[in-house]
């Protein structure tokens, strides 16, 4: 696990600049002392129904210092083609999303956003690190802003491993 310890100690992801979906800075520093689940999201993906589970997690644990942070990305088969307004409307109308969303970014390649530069070095339980594999890959950020867990795109938000990881960080 030295890879993860090294990746997790690179520094806080909360000091990285990124804009909010509707414009202006997202100010990740506001999540200091919170547990955050960062998820690259898309509106036209087979995994899009995970928005419902992400919203339930957000609602269930928000009062304890937890938030989901959605990061739209159009790099996987063009499954997030909409404008910021279209994305916001889709998420709100279709899934009742209330958790914060950032601007649409690239998560892989030369144009990878600095947030994902910081995240991708962390390996999941199967040992995968590096490039994001698909929409809805999830990273759990501890209260100190470091990456503490990574989950595959197919891991449902209400899975035992995600719930346990969130609860463990909220308790600790």
BELPEGI-V351614 format. One record per run of one state. SS is the DSSP state (hx for helix, st for strand, lp for the rest). FROM is the first residue (numbers start at 0). TO is the last residue. If there is no record, write none. Layout:
SS;FROM;TO + SS;FROM;TO
This chain:
lp;0;0 + hx;1;7 + lp;8;11 + hx;12;14 + lp;15;17 + st;18;19 + lp;20;23 + st;24;24 + lp;25;26 + hx;27;30 + lp;31;33 + st;34;40 + lp;41;48 + hx;49;63 + lp;64;64 + st;65;71 + lp;72;82 + hx;83;94 + lp;95;98 + st;99;101 + lp;102;104 + st;105;105 + lp;106;110 + st;111;111 + lp;112;112 + hx;113;118 + lp;119;136 + st;137;140 + lp;141;145 + st;146;150 + lp;151;158 + hx;159;170 + lp;171;171
